[in-house]
Amino acid sequence: MFAIPLGDDGAELTPLAPWQADEFLAHIDRGRDFIGAHVGLPDIVTDLDTARAHLTRYADRAARDAGYLYGIRVDGLLVGGVLFVHFDATGGTAEAGCWIEPGYAGRGLVTRACRAIIDWAIERRGIHRVEWQVSPANTPSIAVARRLGMTKEGVLRENYPYRGKRNDTEIWSVLAPEWRAAKEA
């Protein structure tokens, strides 16, 4: 398996696959409440079967070049993840997302991991637009979007039903020319 270093602090980015369902479930269990504050992943991954099914869905998406899922590891321990929820190389668009365990938040891991996958998508795959959808209450995720050089485009009002409540979604994005200009600066 490959690993992309994310700095000199033992952090790396690795693919996640169905055979890692035990580890993935243990990771979600460690951060279930924190992750679930804004992201539905803990509601989807509740036991070993649902963990395996989720990883299998992304393995199938990767096989179709339609989505990708990566783990963030620190000294080998799975502590978070980044993904392309949607990936359309033909249309040149992708939607990125993330999550992290509470003990690893605030270290820049998500930003570094997102930079790696967005750079790959734009420079290697020809993606023109990378989108970021986030709850207005998820200030750490909004901070990541800003650090990635994304622009807030607007708000979808009460479009996202989550845990019995309708929530707004902010839409942020970065375009390939903006990404390249920021890298050069």
Protein Blocks (a to p, Z undefined) as FASTA:
>chain_A
ZZddebjnopacddddfklmmmmmmmmmmmmmmmmmmpcklmmmmbfklmmmmmmmmmmm
mmnopaccddddeehiafbdcddfbacfknopacddddddfklgonlmmmmmmmmmmmmm
mmmnopabdcddddfklmmlmmmmmmnopacfbdcehkbcgehiacddddddddfklmmm
mmmZZ
